[in-house]
Amino acid sequence: MLIGTAVRPSQLSETAYASTLAREYNMVEPEDAMKWWVLRPDAATYDFRQGDDVVRFAQAHQMKVRGHCLVWGRYNPDWLTQGHFTSQQLAQLLHEHITRVMKHYEGQVFAWDVVNEALDENGNVRDSIWYNQPGVGFAGKGTAYIEQAFRWAHEADPKALLFYNEAEGEGTNRKSDAIYAMVKDFKRRGVPIDGVGLQLHVPNLDADVPAVAANIARLAALGVQVHITELDVSVPVGSDAPRTDDLTRQADVYRGIARACLNSPGCTAIQTWGFTDKYSWIGSHSRGARGQALPFDRAYQPKTAYRAVFEELAAGRPAGR
Ligand code: 9MR
């Protein structure tokens, strides 16, 4: 089982951060360092420095690196979104980006989120620069642009595992049904997809974990791997410390997700979006209302959630799986 976390290269020089990371995890994923807005300061430049820092740390500590992400409709650099490119130019830009980045990290990044968050809550393909604004040539053709990205990715690095990564399509809802249908279609037609990333940013403590387990099982039955890619379970914080029972309920969610993954042989990685409450996207995202979403506290001490996951991992997969 791969146990991973998102990392920020600027924090690797902090002793407690680096030592906890190296001791507890066998996989890392750059939280931002391999995104367009970091890698591509302008059309002519590839800046691999931050991504390379993550890879160097991982190699020094025998960890695998998951790449994130090659195609996303959001958080792209202004020169790209405001460049008034034609579809043909965008297709060329994206094809070149996927090829350059994957070849740079060939043999170092074992799995990539090729496409991130392309579907809306109804399961429809989201409007984006890559789909239909103006898109890379498949506007109005549903998941065809996603397929094209996977084909380019497979061409660039045939050995890398290629994932579709999505938010809020983890249980049973229209979005998870659409992911399922897309993957089924891709597998049937030989589109090179190896897995689905379930982000699992959980904002409530009564999450429907059995629904997540059922979704993992149905995806795995299609013959793809499932990675839990961005797990965090935030609790209300505000000015007070969180209530102890909130942290207990948080641990129950962590335990349930870990168990759901362990129970499905196709689920091969559990990764959190950061590991210490000292650094997490949740605080700024919720304007301080929620937080403490991760397995280690701000002082790098393991929380109840950590122990819950640890116990499930120690118990392992059910016999015969
Ligand atoms: O945590 C990430 C934050 O630091 C970035 O500012 C933001 C935009 O690039 O992305 C956050 O990570 C997101 C991830 O890439 C995709 N799924 C949702 C994550 C949380 O917003």
Residues whose N, C-alpha, C, O or C-beta is under 5 A from the ligand:
A	BS01	9MR	E31 Y75 W281
